[in-house]
Amino acid sequence: MAVNTGEHDQASRSKSVDPGEIANFSALAATWWDPEGPFRPLHKMNPVRLEFIKTALCTHFNRDVTATDALKDLRILDIGCGGGLLCEPLTRLGAQMVGADASEKNIKTALAHAEDSGLDIDYRNITAEELADAGESFDAILNMEVIEHVADIPSFLDACHALLKDGGCMTLSTINRSTKAWLMAIAGAEYILRWLPVGTHDWQKFLKPSELSRSLRDCGFKTNDIKGMVYSPFSGSWSLDDHDFSVNYVALAEKA
């Protein structure tokens, strides 16, 4: 199912939506499921993102992480779901997924791929603020590689807080505002390796872990865990790290 409220209308009604960011991702919408395309870094990163999400949610909700339906009956919102790279595997784990994205083109891509895969996923062209205004509620929220693209972080996190049920939790991933992050995520990934289109990221929008924790606390969340996601150029793979947050990192927050 898809709900379309119109990208331009969303940008005017939701303070957190940056029209330029939405336009950038809309232009790439058809390439979400191409593992060698512009979203190649996310395809490479996805196993580690899923490992963190699954473990964090199973721990929080006291589930068996080894079960094939470990997330059964949990209603989960993936904000900025893109083409559905997280929604699909989590649906297979039993979650009731709602994928929300401010880009109509992203939602069309996600819907088409889910249908081809025989998966029933509730995809909506809608923003976090609009979902909150509609009175929606979720056991968990995925906020992965999104917060560094929003225009108004407090408004965005306030909406996330309103969307979470009491006792719910949210996973987040973003990029540290460090020199190393500029070298790897912008100079390396965009200009040298050409993994991403130039302009995909704005270093000024990156968040240090302390800044993310403070923003979460100010909006009624408690940060329970932060781990680094570290890329190895030798193996071409990603791994979780308890100490290295210098570039990419993930966090788990609960509704305080």
C-alpha positions as CSV (number, residue, x, y, z in Angstrom):
1,M,0.0,0.0,0.0
2,A,1.3,3.5,-0.8
3,V,0.0,6.8,0.4
4,N,1.0,9.8,-1.7
5,T,0.8,13.3,-0.2
6,G,3.0,15.0,-2.8
7,E,6.7,15.8,-2.4
8,H,6.3,19.6,-2.7
9,D,3.4,19.8,-0.3
10,Q,5.4,17.8,2.2
11,A,8.3,20.1,2.0
12,S,6.1,23.1,2.8
13,R,4.3,21.3,5.7
14,S,7.1,19.5,7.4
15,K,10.0,21.6,8.8
16,S,12.4,18.7,8.7
17,V,12.2,18.1,5.0
18,D,14.9,19.7,2.9
19,P,13.6,19.9,-0.7
20,G,17.1,19.8,-2.2
21,E,17.9,16.6,-0.4
22,I,14.6,15.0,-1.6
23,A,15.4,16.1,-5.1
24,N,18.9,14.5,-4.9
25,F,17.5,11.1,-3.8
26,S,14.6,11.2,-6.2
27,A,17.0,11.5,-9.1
28,L,18.6,8.2,-8.0
29,A,15.4,6.4,-7.2
30,A,15.6,3.9,-10.0
31,T,19.0,2.7,-8.9
32,W,18.2,1.6,-5.3
33,W,18.5,-2.1,-5.9
34,D,21.6,-2.0,-8.2
35,P,24.4,-3.3,-5.9
36,E,27.0,-1.6,-8.2
37,G,25.1,1.7,-8.6
38,P,25.1,4.9,-6.6
39,F,23.8,3.0,-3.5
40,R,26.6,0.5,-3.6
41,P,27.9,1.7,-0.2
42,L,24.6,1.0,1.4
43,H,24.4,-2.5,-0.1
44,K,27.9,-3.2,1.4
45,M,26.8,-1.7,4.7
46,N,23.5,-3.4,4.9
47,P,24.5,-6.7,6.6
48,V,26.1,-4.7,9.5
49,R,23.1,-2.4,9.7
50,L,20.8,-5.4,9.9
51,E,23.0,-7.1,12.5
52,F,22.8,-4.1,14.7
53,I,19.1,-3.5,14.3
54,K,18.1,-7.2,14.8
55,T,20.3,-7.6,17.9
56,A,19.2,-4.2,19.4
57,L,15.5,-4.9,18.9
58,C,15.7,-8.5,20.1
59,T,17.5,-7.4,23.2
60,H,15.1,-4.5,23.9
61,F,12.0,-6.6,23.4
62,N,13.4,-9.8,24.9
63,R,13.3,-11.8,21.7
64,D,15.3,-14.8,20.5
65,V,17.8,-13.3,18.1
66,T,18.3,-16.7,16.4
67,A,14.6,-17.2,15.6
68,T,13.6,-16.9,12.0
69,D,10.6,-14.8,13.1
70,A,12.5,-12.9,15.7
71,L,10.6,-9.6,15.0
72,K,7.2,-11.2,14.7
73,D,4.3,-8.8,15.3
74,L,6.5,-5.8,16.0
75,R,5.2,-2.7,14.2
76,I,8.3,-0.9,12.9
77,L,8.6,2.4,11.0
78,D,11.5,2.9,8.6
79,I,11.8,6.6,8.1
80,G,13.5,7.6,4.9
81,C,13.1,4.0,3.7
82,G,14.4,4.7,0.2
83,G,14.0,1.7,-2.0
84,G,13.3,-0.7,0.9
85,L,16.8,-2.1,1.6
86,L,15.9,-2.6,5.3
87,C,12.1,-3.1,5.0
88,E,12.4,-6.2,3.0
89,P,14.7,-8.3,5.2
90,L,13.0,-7.2,8.4
91,T,9.6,-8.2,6.9
92,R,11.1,-11.6,6.4
93,L,11.9,-11.7,10.1
94,G,8.2,-11.2,10.9
95,A,8.1,-7.4,11.4
96,Q,5.0,-5.4,10.3
97,M,6.9,-2.8,8.4
98,V,5.8,0.7,7.4
99,G,8.3,2.4,5.0
100,A,8.0,6.2,4.8
101,D,9.8,8.4,2.5
102,A,9.3,12.0,1.3
103,S,10.3,11.1,-2.2
104,E,7.4,9.7,-4.3
105,K,9.9,8.1,-6.7
106,N,11.6,6.2,-3.9
107,I,8.3,4.8,-2.8
108,K,7.4,3.7,-6.3
109,T,10.7,1.9,-6.5
110,A,10.2,0.2,-3.1
111,L,6.7,-0.9,-4.0
112,A,7.7,-2.4,-7.3
113,H,10.6,-4.4,-5.8
114,A,8.4,-5.6,-2.8
115,E,5.8,-6.8,-5.2
116,D,8.4,-8.6,-7.4
117,S,9.7,-10.2,-4.2
118,G,6.2,-11.3,-3.0
119,L,6.3,-9.2,0.1
120,D,3.4,-7.1,1.6
121,I,5.0,-3.9,2.9
122,D,3.1,-0.7,3.8
123,Y,5.0,2.0,1.9
124,R,3.9,5.6,2.2
125,N,5.0,8.8,0.5
126,I,4.7,10.8,3.8
127,T,6.9,12.5,6.4
128,A,7.5,11.8,10.0
129,E,5.6,14.9,11.1
130,E,2.6,13.9,9.0
131,L,2.5,10.4,10.4
132,A,2.7,11.8,14.0
133,D,-0.2,14.3,13.2
134,A,-2.2,11.3,12.0
135,G,-1.8,9.6,15.4
136,E,0.3,6.6,14.1
137,S,2.3,4.7,16.7
138,F,5.1,2.1,16.5
139,D,7.0,-0.3,18.6
140,A,10.3,0.7,17.0
141,I,11.6,3.2,14.5
142,L,14.5,2.9,12.1
143,N,16.3,6.2,11.5
144,M,19.2,5.1,9.3
145,E,21.3,7.4,7.3
146,V,18.6,10.0,7.5
147,I,19.2,12.6,10.2
148,E,22.2,14.1,8.4
149,H,19.8,15.0,5.6
150,V,17.0,16.7,7.5
151,A,16.5,20.5,7.7
152,D,15.2,20.7,11.3
153,I,16.5,18.0,13.7
154,P,14.5,19.0,16.8
155,S,11.2,18.9,14.8
156,F,12.2,15.6,13.2
157,L,13.1,14.0,16.6
158,D,10.0,15.4,18.2
159,A,7.9,13.7,15.6
160,C,9.8,10.4,16.1
161,H,9.2,10.7,19.9
162,A,5.4,11.1,19.3
163,L,5.4,8.1,16.9
164,L,7.0,5.7,19.4
165,K,4.8,3.7,21.9
166,D,5.8,3.9,25.5
167,G,8.6,1.5,26.0
168,G,9.6,1.7,22.3
169,C,13.0,2.2,20.9
170,M,14.7,3.8,17.8
171,T,17.9,2.8,16.0
172,L,19.9,5.5,14.2
173,S,22.9,5.7,12.0
174,T,24.7,8.7,10.8
175,I,28.2,10.2,10.1
176,N,30.5,11.9,12.5
177,R,31.6,15.5,11.7
178,S,35.3,14.7,11.7
179,T,38.2,15.3,9.4
180,K,38.4,11.5,8.7
181,A,34.7,11.5,7.8
182,W,35.2,14.3,5.3
183,L,38.2,12.5,3.8
184,M,36.3,9.1,3.5
185,A,32.6,10.0,3.1
186,I,33.0,13.0,0.9
187,A,36.4,13.3,-0.7
188,G,36.9,9.5,-1.1
189,A,33.3,8.3,-1.7
190,E,32.1,11.2,-3.8
191,Y,35.1,12.7,-5.6
192,I,37.7,9.9,-5.8
193,L,36.0,6.6,-5.9
194,R,32.7,8.0,-7.3
195,W,30.6,5.7,-5.2
196,L,28.2,8.5,-4.6
197,P,27.1,11.5,-6.7
198,V,29.0,14.7,-5.7
199,G,26.9,16.7,-3.3
200,T,25.2,13.7,-1.7
201,H,26.5,14.7,1.7
202,D,27.1,18.1,3.5
203,W,29.9,17.8,6.1
204,Q,28.3,20.6,8.1
205,K,25.2,18.5,8.6
206,F,27.2,15.5,10.1
207,L,26.7,15.0,13.8
208,K,29.3,14.1,16.4
209,P,28.0,11.3,18.8
210,S,27.8,13.8,21.7
211,E,25.7,16.1,19.6
212,L,23.4,13.3,18.6
213,S,23.0,12.1,22.2
214,R,22.3,15.7,23.3
215,S,19.6,16.2,20.6
216,L,18.0,12.9,21.5
217,R,18.0,13.8,25.2
218,D,16.4,17.2,24.5
219,C,13.6,15.5,22.6
220,G,12.8,12.9,25.3
221,F,15.1,10.0,24.4
222,K,17.7,8.1,26.3
223,T,20.7,6.8,24.3
224,N,21.5,3.3,25.4
225,D,24.2,2.2,22.9
226,I,26.5,3.6,20.3
227,K,28.8,1.6,18.0
228,G,31.1,2.5,15.2
229,M,30.6,1.0,11.7
230,V,34.1,0.6,10.3
231,Y,34.9,0.0,6.6
232,S,37.9,-2.2,5.7
233,P,39.4,-1.3,2.3
234,F,41.2,-4.6,2.2
235,S,38.2,-6.9,2.6
236,G,35.7,-4.4,1.2
237,S,33.4,-5.1,4.1
238,W,32.0,-3.3,7.2
239,S,32.0,-4.3,10.8
240,L,30.7,-3.0,14.2
241,D,33.2,-1.5,16.6
242,D,32.8,-0.6,20.2
243,H,35.4,2.2,20.1
244,D,35.8,3.7,16.6
245,F,33.1,6.3,15.9
246,S,35.3,8.4,13.7
247,V,33.2,8.1,10.5
248,N,30.0,6.0,10.5
249,Y,28.2,5.0,13.7
250,V,24.9,3.6,14.9
251,A,23.0,4.2,18.1
252,L,20.0,2.8,20.0
253,A,17.7,5.2,21.9
254,E,14.6,4.5,23.9
255,K,11.7,6.7,24.7
256,A,12.5,8.1,28.1
